[in-house]
C-alpha cells in the first residue's frame, strides 16, 4: 500500500564548487572510493558510551557515529553496509568491537579501530531487534522478531544455542552484571520479561507486566531490575525472586528507555512525552526532569564517570532528530548534536547549487515520496495526502499552496479507495506553469496522468486506463509529456492539448521504473523494473530503440543526464551509481550506497549527487572522458 503524508520539511542548499576544508569534518568520514562528500548522517538511532567513556557512539542508518562526549566534536564514522533501521548495538566489554542489530537478521560484528566487518551472525529467523555482549566478552546474545533469543560465540560467530523466549518479537536483551543471568523482554503480544540461566539456558523467573516492555536495566549491584513500560511507568523487581517491588509514576506517555547511574543511586527514564526523568533509587522519589527535546526520547545513556547523560530523540517519524548531552549534576544541556534529519531527494537549482530536501513520512515503494523542483528553484512539488500536490518553498520548506482535485465526485471516490490509489511520479514543465503527475490504482494496474496548473490550481486528466504509471517527464521544450507504466509502455501526449501522440513498447521487464529526456529532447532514456537490468534509449520522435545499456546494474530506480547530454547516470536498487557515455559505453561504477533513490548532475557536469535509502546524499566526481572517445 502506498500512502502519502504531509511533510515536516526543510531544504538545504549545498554548493558543489566550494573549496575543500583544511580540517576534516563529518562529510569526509569513511567515504567510499570516488566520493567527494557525504551530506547528512542518516536516521538517528541509539546512544551508548564506550566502556572507557572516551567516546559517545550514536547509531544511524549509515553506521555508528563517534563523538567526544565532553565537547560534542565529531570524531569518526564506523560505516554500516546494509542500511539497517534496527538501531540496537552493543560494545564488547573491552571496547574493541561493536555488534549491531539488523533488519535482514544478519547482525554485523565491526572492528572499531580498523572499521572493518569481522563477523556476521548467520541468518536465523527474521529481524534482529536487540543484541548484548556477556560481561566476559565470550558470548553475544541476539533477540529476534520471531521471539527467539540466540547465543553466539563472540570469536567464531557460530551459534551456540537458542532460547524460545517469547511468543512475539523480542524487544530487549541484557545480561546481569555478573553474567549469570540473561533478561529478555517480549513485545505487545507477550508483555513479559523472562530471566534465564546464562550457562544452561534454563528458565528462572517470569516478570509479568500489563503492557509491553521496551527496555531492561540491571542495577550495578545486580539486585534489582528496572523495566521501561508502555503503561507510562518504570517497574522495579527483585532480581533473585522476581517479586515486584515498586512502580515509578510520572511520565505521561510510554517509557522507551531506562538505565541506572554508575553509582546505582539514580534511575533515568526516557519517554515519548519528550522528557527524561531522574529517580532516587532508595526512595523512588522523582528528583528532576530534563526538558529540551521536541519529540519522543528514544534512547538514554550514562557516561561511566557519572558526569554526562546522553539522550536521543530520533527515528524515521521523529521531528527532533538530535542527541543531547546533559550535565548529570546540574541537568543543564551541554551540547546538542544535529545532522540526523533524513535527506530524501536531490535535485539542482538554476544557480548550479545542489538542493537536497529532508523530511518525515511513511515508507513507500522503491523511493521517497515523488517530488520535483520548479525550473526557477523556488518551489518543490510533492505528492501530498488526500491525493493532493503540495507546493513548498524550496528555501524555507513552508507550504505555498495545495493543488486539490476539482472534480468532487473523483475526489470522494479516491478518498474511499485511498488504499488502492497512489501518485508515483511528478514533474514540472520547463516554464514552471504546469505539473504532471502519474500514478493510479496499482491493485488493478490502472493508471492515471494528470496536469495541474500551478497558478489556477486546476487539474486535467489526460489519461486513465491500463498500466499503473510509474514515471513521468516533460520534454525540454515543454511540448511533450512522456509517461512510463507497469505494462512496459511509454505514452506521449501533447502538453497543451492533452492529445495522445504515440505509444512506445519498451519490452522492459517489470515495467518502466524510471524515465528521462536527454537535454536536446532527441532521446528518452528508460530503466526497467525488477529483474530487467537494462537501460534503453529511444528516439523521442520515432519511438525506435537506439541502443540498450546491458551492463549488470539490477533495477534502475533513477536516471539523469549531464547538462551537455554527453553523460548518463543511473542509480540502482543494489546501491550502484553507474556512469555512461550517451552512446551507451560504460565509464565507471561508484559503490557505497545500499539503495539509490535519486541522482542528479551539477550544471558544470563535474559532480554527481546521489540520494540513498539510508537518508544521505553522496557527491561523486564524474571522471573526464578520454580524448578521442
MARVEX-213816 format. One record per residue: x, y, z of N, C-alpha, C, CB in turn; residue in three letters. Coordinates in steps of 0.05 Angstrom, whole numbers, plus 5000, padded with zeros to 4 digits. Glycine has a CB too. Layout:
BEGIN
XYZXYZXYZXYZALA ...
END
This chain:
BEGIN
501749765000500050005000501750255000498150005024UNK 501050444984502450694983500750914995503350764954UNK 501851065014500351275028502051525029499451185056UNK 500851755021502252005022501552155047501552174997UNK 503552285059503152435084504352715081504352285108UNK 503152915095504253175095506953175109502353375109UNK 508853325098511653315107512353525128513453335084UNK 514053455145515553645162518053685146516053545192UNK 518453925135520353955112522154195116518753975086UNK 524654155109526554375106528254325082528254415132UNK 529554535072531254505049534054595056530154655025UNK 536054455045538854525049540054575022540354295064UNK 541554795019542854854994545854794998542455154986UNK 546954634980549754554983551254614957549954244990UNK 553254784958554754844935556654624928556255114938UNK 556754544903558654334895561254444885557354164873UNK 561554704887564054824878565654954901563455034857UNK 564854884925566255014948569054904950564654964974UNK 570755064962573554974966573754774988575355224971UNK 575554584987575754385008576754505034577654164999UNK 575754385056576554485082579254365090574354405103UNK 580754515105583354415113583054205135585154635123UNK 580954225152580454035173578153855165579854185200UNK 578553595169576453405161574053435178577553115162UNK 571653455166569253455181567653195175567553705175UNK 565253175186563852925184563052855155561352935201UNK 562953045137562252985109564452825095561753245094UNK 566852815108569152665096569752405109571552845097UNK 568252335130568852085144568051835128567352085171UNK 569951645126569351385115567951395088567751215134UNK 568951565070567751585044568451355026568551855031UNK 566551255010567251054990569151164969564750934978UNK 570450994955572351074934570951234912573750834921UNK 572051464905570951634884569051844895569551464865UNK 568451844921566552034932567952284941565051904955UNK 566552514939567652764948566652844976566852984928UNK 564152774982563052845008560452685012562453155010UNK 559752665038557152545045555552765060557452295063UNK 553052815051551353005064549252865081549953185042UNK 549152935106547252815124548452585139544852715109UNK 547252515162548252305179546352065181548752415207UNK 544152075166542251855166540251885189543751595169UNK 538551675191536451675212537751605239534251475205UNK 536951755259538151735286537051485300537651985302UNK 538851345314538151105329538651135359539550865318UNK 540550975369541150955398543751105405541250675407UNK 544051155431546551265441547751075462546051555454UNK 550451055462551850905482554651025486552050605474UNK 555651005510558451095515560250845512558751215543UNK 562650895502564650685501565250595529567250775486UNK 566150355534566750255561568650435577567849985560UNK 570550565563572450745577571351025580575050745563UNK 569051075567567851345569568951555552567951435597UNK 570951485535572251695519570751765494575051595511UNK 568951585485567451645461564451605466568351455438UNK 562851775453559951725452559351615425558351995457UNK 558051385425557351245400554351295395557950945401UNK 553651365370550951425362550351265337550451725357UNK 548351085338547650925315545851075296546350655323UNK 546151025270544451145250544150945227545451425240UNK 542651025207542250855184544750825167539950955167UNK 546750985171549250965156551550835172550151235145UNK 551150795198553250675214553250795242555950715201UNK 555550765255555850875282557651125281557150655301UNK 556451345290557951595292559251615319556151845286UNK 561751715320563151745345563652045351565851595345UNK 563352125377563652395386565452405411560952535391UNK 566652635415567952695440565652775459570152915438UNK 565152625480562852685497563152945513562352465517UNK 565553045515565953295531565353535513568753305542UNK 566053515488565753755470563653725449568453805457UNK 562853475443560953425422562253415394558853625422UNK 564853425393566253425368566053155354569253505372UNK 565553165328565352915312568152795309563952965285UNK 568352535314570952405313571252215290571452255339UNK 569152055284569451855264566751735257571451635273UNK 566751565236564351415228565151125224563051535203UNK 563750945236564050655232561750575213564050485259UNK 562350555187560150525167558750265169561150565139UNK 556150275164554450035163553849985133551850065179UNK 553649735125553449675096550649575088555449475089UNK 548749565107546149455099543849645103545649195113UNK 544349895108542150095111540150005132540850145085UNK 541149905155539349795175537750015189540849635196UNK 535249955195533650135211533250005239530950195198UNK 534349775243534549655270537049775283534549345270UNK 536649965301538950125310540350025335537950405316UNK 539449805346540749705370543549615365539149465382UNK 545349665384548149575381549349535409549849785365UNK 551549405410552849345436555849345433551849085448UNK 557249475452560149465454561049205466561249705470UNK 563249095456564648885471565749015496566948755454UNK 566148865518567048975543569649125541567348755563UNK 571449045523573949195520573849425501576149005511UNK 571449465488571049695471572249665443572149935483UNK 573349435437574749405411572749325388576849195413UNK 570449225395568549135375565749225382568548825373UNK 564149245361561349315364559649115348560749605354UNK 557549005360555648845345553149005341555148565359UNK 552048995317549749165311547448995301550449375291UNK 545049055311542648915301542148985272540248985319UNK 540448825259540048875230537248785222542148725214UNK 536248915201533548855190533548585177532749065171UNK 535748495165535748255149536548005165537548285126UNK 536548025192537247815210540147725209535347575205UNK 541847885197544747825196546248045210545747775167UNK 546448035236547848245250550848245244547448215281UNK 552048485242554848505235556448565260555248725214UNK 558848445262560748505282562948675270561948245295UNK 563348915281565149105268567449165287563649375262UNK 569849165275572349235290572549535291574849105277UNK 572649645315572549935318575150065308572150005347UNK 577549975314579950105305580250105274582449975317UNK 579649875262580149855233577649925216581049575225UNK 575349945230572750005216572049795196572950275203UNK 572949545200572249325182570249135195574849175174UNK 568649005178566948795187568548545191564648745167UNK 568348435215570048195221568347945227571748255245UNK 565647985226563947745231561047805225564247655259UNK 559547595220556647615215555347405232555947585185UNK 553247475246551547275260549647165239550047395285UNK 550046915231548646805208545646825210549446515204UNK 544446795187541546845185539946625198540746875156UNK 538446715219536446535232534046705239537646395258UNK 531746615230529346775237529247025221529246835266UNK 528147235233527647485220529347705231524747555221UNK 528247945231529648185240530748155268527748425239UNK 533148245273534448245299533948515312537448175298UNK 532548525335531848775348533748855370529048745359UNK 535148665382536748725406539248545406535148685432UNK 541448655416543948505418545348575445545848565394UNK 546948385455548448445480550848265482546648395505UNK 553048375492555448215498555248125527558048385493UNK 556247885532556547795560558747965573557247495562UNK 558747995600560748155613563648065609560248165643UNK 564047805604566747705599567447715569567047425609UNK 565647805552566147835524566147585507568747975520UNK 565447355519565647105504563147035488566146885524UNK 560947165494558347095481556947345472556646935500UNK 555547315450553647525440550847405440554547625411UNK 548947555451546147475450544647655431544947485479UNK 542847535416541147685397538247615402542047635368UNK 536547825401533647785404532247845378532547965426UNK 530747645368529547665341526547735342530047405327UNK 525647815318522747865316521047615316522248025290UNK 522347375313520847125315520547025343522246915298UNK 521447185363521147105391523446955402518746955394UNK 525446885386527646725395529946905405528646535373UNK 531446805424533946935433536146735428533847015464UNK 538146825412540346635404542946725416540446635374UNK 544546515423547246555434549246495413547646385459UNK 551346665412553446645391556246655404553146865370UNK 558046495394560846515403561946775393562446275393UNK 563046935411564047205404566647205388564347365429UNK 567946975385570346955369569846825342572446795384UNK 568346615342567846465317565246545304567746165322UNK 563446685318560846775309559046535301561146965285UNK 559546305312557846075308555746065330559545815309UNK 553345965322551145965341551545745362548445915326UNK 551145815387551445625409548845505417552745755432UNK 546645655415544145545424541945755420544245465454UNK 539445665425537145835421535145815444535745775394UNK 534246035454532146045475529546115461532846245498UNK 527545945463524946015453523546185474523245755445UNK 524146435473523646615496520846735496525646835496UNK 519846825473517446975473515546895450518047275472UNK 513046955454511046895433511047105411508346865445UNK 511947345418512247565398515147635394510647805406UNK 515647865383518347955379519748015405518348205361UNK 522448005404524048075428524848365427526547885429UNK 524048515447524748805448527348865460522548945463UNK 528248695479530748765494532048515504530148955517UNK 534748525505536448305517538648435533537648115494UNK 538948355558541148465575542248235593540148705593UNK 544748265600546048085619545948215647548948025611UNK 545848045668546348145695549248225697545647925716UNK 549948405716552748495718554748265722552948685741UNK 554048055735555947835739555847625717555347695765UNK 554047675697554047495673552547235677556747445665UNK 551247195700550046935705547146915695550046875734UNK 545847145691543047155683542747315657541347275705UNK 540947225640540147375616537247455620540547205590UNK 536647705616533847805618532947885590533648045637UNK 530547795582529447855556526647965558529547595538UNK 525848145540523248265541521748215515523448565546UNK 519148145517517548105494516048355486515547875499UNK 514748345463513248575453510348565463513348585422UNK 508648705449505848735457504348475457504348935440UNK 505248275442503948015442504647855467504747855417UNK 506947915479507947755502507647895528510847685497UNK 508748145530508548315553510048215578505648355560UNK 511848025575513347925598516347955595512647625601UNK 517647955618520547945619521347675630521848175636UNK 523147535616523947265624526847275633523647065602UNK 527447135655530247115665531246825660530347185695UNK 533646805649534746545641537546505653534946525610UNK 538146255659540846195668542746215644541045915680UNK 544846385646546546435623548246195615548346665629UNK 548746005633550345775626548745545615551845675651UNK 546445495627544845265619542545325600543745125643UNK 541745585600539345665584536745595598539445535557UNK 536945505623534545425637532945675646535245255662UNK 530345655644528645885652528645915682525745845641UNK 528846165691528946215720526346335730531346395727UNK 525646565720523446715731522046875709524346915754UNK 519446915712517847085694516947335709515446935682UNK 517547565697516647825708514247905691518948045708UNK 511847885703509447935688508648225688507147765699UNK 508148325664507448605661504648635648509448755643UNK 503448865651500848915639500949015611499349115656UNK 503249115603503649215575506449145567503049525573UNK 507149205541509749125532512049285545509849155502UNK 514349155545516749265557518649345535518049065577UNK 519649595536521449695515524349665523520849985510UNK 524949665549527849655557528049535585529049935556UNK 530449415590531049295616533749405625531148985614UNK 533949455651536549535663536949395689536649845666UNK 539349285693540249185719541549405736542148935716UNK 540949405762542449575780545349485780541249575808UNK 547349665784550149575785550749355804551849815792UNK 549349335826549849115845548348855837549049195873UNK 546748865816545348635806542948545822547248405805UNK 542148695842539948605860537148695850540348715887UNK 537148895833534549005824534549025793533949275837UNK 532148985782531749015753529649235749530748745740UNK 530249425731528349635723527349575695529649915725UNK 524749605691523649565664522049815655521749315664UNK 522449885630521050115618518550015604522950275598UNK 516250135610513750015602512050205585512149935626UNK 510350075568508550225552506250345568507350045531UNK 505950265594503850375611504750635625503050175632UNK 506950755615507951015624509451005651505651205627UNK 510250765659511550735685514150585682509750595705UNK 515750595703518150425707517550235730520750605712UNK 517949975725517449785746520149685757515749545736UNK 520249645783522649545796522149265807523749735818UNK 523949075803523648795811526048695826523148625786UNK 525548515845527748365858528948175838526748215883UNK 531548205832532848045811532947745818535548155806UNK 532947675843533147395851530447255851534447365878UNK 528447385863525847255866523847325845524747325893UNK 524347545831522447635811519947775823521447405794UNK 520147835848517947975862517848275854518147945893UNK 515448375847515148655840515448825865512448705827UNK 517349015864517949185888516349445888520949235889UNK 516449595867515149855866514849945837516650065883UNK 513450175834512950285808513550585808510050225798UNK 514950685788515650965786513651095767518551015778UNK 512051285777510051415761510651705758507251385773UNK 509951815734510452095729510352165699513052175740UNK 511351985683511252035654508352035644512851825639UNK 507852175623505152195612504852045586504352485607UNK 506951905578506851735554508651495558507651895528UNK 508951325539510451075542513351135549510350925516UNK 514450965566517250985574518850805555517750905604UNK 520750925541522150785519524850685527522350975496UNK 526050795548528750725556529250765585530850875539UNK 530850595598531450625626534350535632529450475643UNK 535750675649538450595657538950675686540550725639UNK 541050565698541950645725544450825722542550395742UNK 544851005740547351145741549550955750547151385761UNK 552051015743554250825751554450765781556850935741UNK 553750965798553850915826551350775837554251175841UNK 549350725820547050585828545050745844547750345843UNK 545450995848543651165864541351285849545251375878UNK 541551285823539451425807538551255784540551695796UNK 535951265778534851135754534051365735532350955761UNK 534751325710533951525689532151395669536551635675UNK 529851515664527951415645527351615623525351335660UNK 526951515599526351685576523551605566528451665554UNK 522151805555519351745547518551885521517551845570UNK 516351785511515151915488513952185495513051735476UNK 513752255520512752515528514852735526511752505557UNK 517152665513519252865506521052935530518053115495UNK 520752785552522352855576524052615585520552945598UNK 526052685602527752485615527352535645530752505607UNK 526852335661526352365689528552215705523552265697UNK 529352335727531352225745529952155771533752415750UNK 530451905781529051805805531151715826527151575798UNK 530551765851532151665873531651365876531651815899UNK 533851205875533550915876532350815903536150775871UNK 533250935924532550845951529650915958534350955972UNK 528751155950526151245958524051235936526351525968UNK 525051225911523151235888522151505882520951045893UNK 523151705897522251985893523352105867522952155917UNK 521652245853522552385829524452615836520152485813UNK 526752615825528852815832528853055813531552685833UNK 528652995787528953215767527753125740531853305764UNK 527153315723526153265696527853425677523153335693UNK 528953285657530553425636528753475612533053255628UNK 528453735605526753815583528353955562524453995593UNK 527653925537529054045515528553915488532054045520UNK 528153655489527453515464524653595455527553205468UNK 524253605429521653685418519953455408522053885396UNK 520953215411519452975404520252755422519952895374UNK 519152515418519652285436522652245440518352035425UNK 523352175465526052105471526251795469526952205499UNK 528151705453528251425446530451265458528351395416UNK 532551405468534851265479536251445500536851185457UNK 537351315521538751465541541251305550536951525566UNK 543451445557545851315566547251485586547851255542UNK 548751355605550251495626553151445621549351395654UNK 554751655623557651625620558751465643559051895618UNK 560851305639561951145661562851305686564250985651UNK 563651555682564451715705562151845719566451925696UNK 559751815708557351925720556852215717557451865749UNK 558352345699558152635696556352725673560852755692UNK 555852545654554452625630552152425625556252635605UNK 549852535618547552375608547152445579544952435625UNK 547052235562546552275533543752175527548752125516UNK 542252325511539552245503539152285473537452405519UNK 537552115461537052135433534052155428538251905417UNK 533252335410530552355401530552315371529152625410UNK 530152075362530552015334528651805323533351935329UNK 529051745298527351545284526251665259525151455302UNK 525251495241524251585215521951795218523251355199UNK 520351765238517951935241518352145262515551775246UNK 520752215269521352395291521852675281523652295308UNK 520852875296521153155288523653285301518753315294UNK 524953145320527153255334529853175321527153175363UNK 530452925322532852815309535352945319532652845279UNK 535652965345538053075357538952895380537653365367UNK 541452915387542652795411543353025430545052615405UNK 542552995455543253205475545053085496540653315488UNK 547053235503548853165525548253355549551853185517UNK 547553235572546753385595548853355617543953285605UNK 549153565633550753545657549153395678551553835668UNK 550253165686548752985704548253115732550152725707UNK 549853305739549653435765547753665765552353525775UNK 547753825744546054065743543554035726547654295733UNK 543553835708541353795690541353985666538753825704UNK 543454145663543554335641544554195615545454565648UNK 543554285592544454185567547254295560542454265544UNK 549054115555551854195549552254225519553853995561UNK 551254025503551754015474549253895461554353855467UNK 548553995437546453875421547753785395544154075415UNK 547553525389548653415364546453395343549953135370UNK 546953505320544953525299545953385273544253815293UNK 544353405253545153295227543753035219548053265225UNK 541852945236540652685231537952695217540252545257UNK 537152935207534852945190535352795164534053235184UNK 533452625156533852475132533752655107531752255130UNK 535652615089535652745063534352555044538552835054UNK 532052635033530452435019530252484988527752435030UNK 531252704979531352734950533452944943528552824939UNK 534252944918536453124910535853224882539152984911UNK 536353474877536053594850537853834850533053674844UNK 537754004829539454244828537854484821541754204809UNK 538754714830537554974825538755094801537755154850UNK 537455304789538555434766541255554770536655644756UNK 541955634795544555764800546755564802544355924826UNK 546155304799548255104799548654954825550855224792UNK 547355054847547554914872545954654872546555094895UNK 546954464888545454224893543454274915547353984900UNK 540954204910538954234931538153954941536454384920UNK 538353914967537353664978535153734998539653504992UNK 533153574999530853625017530653405037528253665002UNK 529753475061529553285082526753305095531753325103UNK 525753075104523053075116522452805128521053145095UNK 519952775137519052535150516452435138518752585181UNK 516252185131513752075121513851765124513452145091UNK 511551645118511451355118512851245094508551255119UNK 514051005095515450895073513650835049516950655081UNK 514750865025513150805001514850624983512351064986UNK 513650494963515250314946517550454932513350184926UNK 519750324931522150394915523650634926521350444887UNK 522350864928523851104936522051284953524751264911UNK 522951524959521451704975519051824960523251934985UNK 517451984974515152104961515952254936513652294980UNK 514352224914515052354889515252654893513052294868UNK 517352784882517753074885519353174862519053134912UNK 519153434856520653554835520853854841519353504807UNK 523053974833523454254838522854414813526354314848UNK 521754654817521054824794523554924780519355064804UNK 523355004755525655094740527055334752524855154711UNK 525655504766526955734778528155674806524955964781UNK 527855424815529055334840527655434865531755424841UNK 525255554862523955674885521855494898522755934877UNK 520855294883518555134892519154844889516055214878UNK 518354684909518454394906515654284908520254274929UNK 514954124888512353994887512653714898511153994858UNK 510853644917510953374929508153254930512053394958UNK 507953004923505452864926504652864955505652574915UNK 502352994961501453024989499252824996500553304993UNK 498152875019495952705029493352765015495652735059UNK 491452585017488752615005488952674975487252845019UNK 490952554962491152574933491452864923488752454919UNK 493153014937493653284930496653314923492953484953UNK 497353544913500153614908500753864925500753674877UNK 502853834942503654054959505954204946504553944987UNK 505654474945507754644935509154784959506554864915UNK 511754734962513254824984515455014976514454595000UNK 516055214992518255394987520955244990518155645006UNK 522555244969525055084969527055174989526255084941UNK 526955424998528855525017528055495046529455825011UNK 525455525051524455515078522955265085522755755084UNK 521855125065520254885070517354955076521454735092UNK 516655205077513855275083512055215059513655575091UNK 509555145066507655075045506655335032505254925057UNK 506755335005505855564990502955524980507755614966UNK 502355274972499655224961499154924961499355344933UNK 496654854959495854574957494054544932494354474982UNK 494854374914493254324890491454084895495154264865UNK 488754134894486853934900485253854876484954034922UNK 483953624878482153534856479753724854481253244861UNK 479253814829477054004825474453854821477554184801UNK 474553604813472153434809471453304835472553224787UNK 469253394848468553304875467953004875466153454885UNK 466752904854466052624853468552454852464252564829UNK 470552534835473052394834474452394861474852524812UNK 474452634874475752654900474552464920475652944910UNK 471852454922470552274941471251984934467552314940UNK 471251914908471851644901474751564909471551604870UNK 476551744905479351694913479651674943481151914902UNK 478051834958478151814987477351544996476352034999UNK 475151434983474151174990476150954983471451124976UNK 477550984961479350774951482250854957479050734921UNK 482651004979485251114986487450904987485151255013UNK 486850664996488850464999489750344972487850235017UNK 488350404952488950304925490250514907486550184912UNK 489950764914490750974896493451094906488651194895UNK 495151164887497651294894498651474872499751084900UNK 500151684879501651844860504551754860501352154866UNK 505451644839508151524838510251704827507951274821UNK 509551894809511552064796510452344792512251944768UNK 512252544791511452824789513652974775510952944818UNK 512953184759514953344745513753614737515853194719UNK 515453824739514754084730515254114700516454304745UNK 513654284687514254354659516554554659511754484645UNK 518054584637520354764636519655054643521554754609UNK 517255144637516555424645515455444673514455534625UNK 515155224687514255224714511255264718515655434729UNK 509755284697506855344699505155094703505955494675UNK 506254864696504654614697506154394711503954524668UNK 504654234725505853994738504353754728505554014769UNK 505853544721504653294712505053084734505853194685UNK 503052934740503252724760502352464747501552784785UNK 503552244755502851974745502451784768504951874726UNK 500651604766500151404787497851234779499651544814UNK 495951204798493551054791492750864814493950904766UNK 491250654806490350454824492050204820487250394820UNK 494050164836496049964830495049684835498550014846UNK 492949644851491949374855490649274830489949374879UNK 489649454813488349374788490049434764485649514785UNK 492549534769494349614747492949814728495249364731UNK 491550004740490250214725491750484730487250244733UNK 492450624709494050864711492551114706496350844693UNK 493651334717492551604711494951794707490751704734UNK 494551984689496452204685494752464686497952174657UNK 495652644703494152894708495953134704492852904735UNK 494853354694496253604691494953804711496053724662UNK 496753944725495854144745497054414738496754054774UNK 495354624737496354884732497155014758494255064717UNK 499655104760500755194786499455454796503755234784UNK 498455624778497255874786494155844791497756094766UNK 492755734772489855704775489155464793488555674748UNK 491155274795490855034812488754834801490055114840UNK 488054874775486154694763487554444753484754834740UNK 486054224752487153964745485653854721486953764769UNK 487253724703486153604679487253324676486753774654UNK 485553124674486452844670486852804640484452644682UNK 489252724631489652674603489852374597492252814594UNK 490052214618490051924613488851784637492851824607UNK 487151584631486151404651485651134638483551514665UNK 487250934645486950684631488950474641487350724601UNK 489350264626491150044635493950144639491049814614UNK 495350014659498150074664498550284685499450154638UNK 499150194709499750384731502250554723500250234758UNK 501950814724504050994715506251034736502851274707UNK 508650964730510850964749512951174744512150694749UNK 512851314721514851524716513651724696517451404704UNK 514351984699513452194681515652394676510952334692UNK 515452534653517452734646516452914625520152614637UNK 517253174626516753364604519153354585516253654614UNK 518653394559520853444541522153714547519853424511UNK 524653754540526054004547524654254536528854004537UNK 523254234513521754464502518954494514521554434472UNK 518154304531515654324545513254244528515254594555UNK 513654154504511354094486510253814489512154144458UNK 511853644500511053354502511353254530512753194482UNK 509453074537509552934563509952644557507052984580UNK 511852514572512252224569511652094596515152164560UNK 510351864595509751714619510251424615506751764628UNK 511751294633512251014633510550864652515250954638UNK 509750614646507950474663508850184669505150464650UNK 507350054686507949774693507649574671506249694717UNK 506249654649505949484626508249514606503349534613UNK 510349654615512749694599512249864573513949434591UNK 510450044575509850234553510550514561506850214545UNK 511350674541511650964544509551094527514551064536UNK 507851264538505851414523506751704522503051384536UNK 506351824499507052104495504452264489509052134472UNK 504252504501501952684497502952964490500152694522UNK 501253104475501653394471501153534497499953504448UNK 503053684507502853804534500654024535505453914542UNK 499954144512497954354511495154244508498554554489UNK 494754074488492153974483491453714498491853914453UNK 493453574507492953314520492453084501490653344539UNK 492853134475492452924455494652724456492153054427UNK 493952464456495952254457497352244429494751984464UNK 499952234429501552244404502451974395503952424408UNK 503551814413504351544406504851374431506851554389UNK 505151114427505750924448508250764440503350734454UNK 510150754458512650614452512650364470515150794458UNK 512950134458513249884473516149834478511949644457UNK 516949864503519849854510520949574513520250004536UNK 519149374519519949104524521749074549521448994500UNK 521549264567522849234593521349024609522849504609UNK 522848884626521548704645520648874670523448474653UNK 518348814680517448944705516649234701519548924725UNK 516149324677515249594673517549794669513549674695UNK 516750044666518650264663518750414690517750464640UNK 520850354705521150464732522150754732523050284748UNK 523750824712524851094711524951184682527651104724UNK 524951454678524751564651525951844651521851574641UNK 527451914630528752174629529252254600531452164644UNK 528652504593529352614566532252704566527452844559UNK 533552674544536152804540535853104539537652684515UNK 537953264545537653554544536753674518540253684552UNK 537453544495536653644469533853534461538653574448UNK 532753364477530053264472529853044451528353484464UNK 532152954441532052754419531852464429534552784403UNK 532452424455532652144465531052124491535552064469UNK 529751904495528451834520529951594531525351774516UNK 531051624556532351404569530451284589535051504583UNK 530351014590528550884608529950664624526150764593UNK 529150624648530150404665527950204670531350514691UNK 528649944669526649734672526149674702527549484659UNK 524149504707523349434733524949194744520449374734UNK 523749054763525048834777526048624757523148714798UNK 528648564759529748354743530348424714527948124743UNK 530048684707530548764679533448804673528949014673UNK 534748964690537649004688538549144663539048744691UNK 536949324652537749464628536749754629536649334602UNK 538149924614537150194608536950204577539150424619UNK 534750304568534250324539533950614530531750154531UNK 535150674507535050944495533250934470537851054489UNK 531151104469529351114447529451384433526451054457UNK 529051374407528751624392526051754400528851564361UNK 526152004409523852134420521752194399524552384434UNK 522552214373520652274352519352024340522052424330UNK 521051824335520051584321519351354341522151484302UNK 520451364365519951154384521650904379517051074382UNK 523450924361525250684355527450664376526450714326UNK 528050414382530250354401532950434388530250064409UNK 534550594402537150684392539350504402537650964400UNK 539350444428541350264440540350174467544050404442UNK 541649964478541049854504543549834521539649574501UNK 543449944545545649914564545149664580545850174582UNK 546949464576546449204587548349124610546749004566UNK 550149294618551949214640550249134664553849434647UNK 550948924679549248844702548949064722550548594715UNK 546549174724546149404741543649364759545749654725UNK 542349144758539949094773537849294766540549104804UNK 535849334784533649514778534549804779531349464798UNK 533849954758534550234755532350404768535050314726UNK 532950524791531050694804530850974793531750714834UNK 533051074781533151354773535251384751533751534797UNK 534851584734536651654712537051954711535451544685UNK 539452034703539952324699541952354676541152454725UNK 541552574661543452654640545152884651541952744614UNK 547652894642549253134647548153364630552253084640UNK 548553614638547353834623548153844594548154094636UNK 550653754587551453754559550353514544554453764557UNK 549053324558547853094544549852874538546553184520UNK 552352904545554352704538554552474558557052834535UNK 553452504581553652304602550952224613555452404625UNK 550651964618548151864630549051744657546751654612UNK 547451804678547951694704545551524713548651914725UNK 546051284723543851124733544351044762543550864715UNK 542151034777542250944805540550694808541251164824UNK 541550494822540250244822539450154850542050034810UNK 537749944850536749844876539049714892534549634870UNK 541049604879543249474894545349664902544449254877UNK 544849924899546650124911548850234893547950014934UNK 548850164867550850264849550050524836551550054828UNK 551950704832551650934814553450884790552351214829UNK 552250854767553750794743553751024724552650544729UNK 556051074711556451294693556951194665558751484703UNK 555551304645555651204618556151434599553051054610UNK 557451374576557351564554554551554542559551484532UNK 553651774530550951784519550651584496550352064509UNK 552951494485552851294464552351014475555551294449UNK 552550984501552050724513554550584525550850534493UNK 556850714521559350594532559550654562561750704517UNK 560050444577560350464606562950604614560050194620UNK 562850804632565250944641566250844668564651244642UNK 564450844687565350764714562950694731567050984728UNK 563450564753561350494773562350584801560750194773UNK 560650734815561150804842559550634861560451104847UNK 560750534882559350364901559750494929560350074901UNK 557750444946557950564973555150624984559550814972UNK 553150604967550350634976549150354981548750784955UNK 546650354990545150104992542950094971543950075020UNK 541250294971539150324950539250614941536350244961UNK 539850664916539950944906537151024898541950964881UNK 536251254909533451344904533351584885532151414929UNK 535551734881535451954863538352024855534052194875UNK 538652124830541252214820540852474805542652004803UNK 542952654805542952894790545752974785541353124805UNK 546253114762548853214755548953514760549553154726UNK 551153624769551453904772551554044745554053974788UNK 551054304745550954454720553554454705550054734725UNK 555754434719558354434705559154144696560554544723UNK 557453954702557953684693560253534707558453684664UNK 561153644729563453524742562753354767565353744751UNK 560253384776559453254801556853114798559353454824UNK 556652884811554052734813553252734842554352444802UNK 550752794847549552764874547552544873548253034883UNK 547952344891546152114892544852094919547651864884UNK 542252074919540752034944540451734950537952164943UNK 540551664976540551384984538251325003543251324998UNK 537451085004535350995022535951045051534650705017UNK 538551055058539351105086538951395095542251015090UNK 538051565076537551845084539852035080536651855112UNK 541851955065544152125060544552165030546752015072UNK 546152365023546952414995549952404993545852694985UNK 550952274973553852264968554452414942554851974966UNK 556552584943557452724920559852584908558253024927UNK 559752534881561752384867562952554845560652124855UNK 565552514839566852654818566552504792569852704824UNK 565352634772565052504746567752484732562952654728UNK 568552244724571152224710571052344683571951924708UNK 573152484674573152604648573152394626575652794645UNK 572052474603572052304580574752314566569752374560UNK 576152094562578752104549578552224521579951814547UNK 580652354513580752474486580552254465583352634481UNK 578952314445578752114422576351934425581151954420UNK 574951944448572551784452570151944445572451674481UNK 
END
